[in-house]
Amino acid sequence: MTTRKNYKSVELPKDDPRTKLIVSLIKKEGAKADSLIQVLHTAQNIYGYLPIPVIQFITRELRLPPSRVFGVVTFYHFFSLKQKGGHNCLVCTGTACYVKGAQHILEEIEKNFALKPGEVTADNSLGLQTARCIGACGLAPAVVIDENIVARVKPENIKNLIEAKMGEGK
Ligand code: FES
């Protein structure tokens, strides 16, 4: 049982809200084989695809043979090993975020980027995902743009927030 060591060995950033969500889900579901699909499903939702280090992390945390995990990932069409958008926006639609306007954030994204959850823009520059709770309800409505969590997002600001992220490094 070397979960801590393995966590470090795959170098998932500890302060990335997506890492925290996966860690808390594994804690909740229990480190067992039965949790695999649920955990992969959540990871796919929050990243938009399944990055290899994330798969390795999940494999080790659930103490499963890599062949089994990759077997599941490649068997189900829902899972993808390829990034679907240059950038990824995840809108939390859990209860706390929903009552504080997550739906309006999604509507603004659809209006400005012609994107619905699960889709990527035609130029593959942006993907949109939703999750039922990212474990940051005190920050509702919360959005994760790439690796950054953005708290109390106002629908009218989401376009600028996304464009600012997409413009970084240009
Ligand atoms: S409902 Fe959005 S973070 Fe919990």
Residues whose N, C-alpha, C, O or C-beta is under 5 A from the ligand:
A	BS01	FES	C92 G94 T95 A96 C97 R132 C133 I134 G135 A136 C137 A142
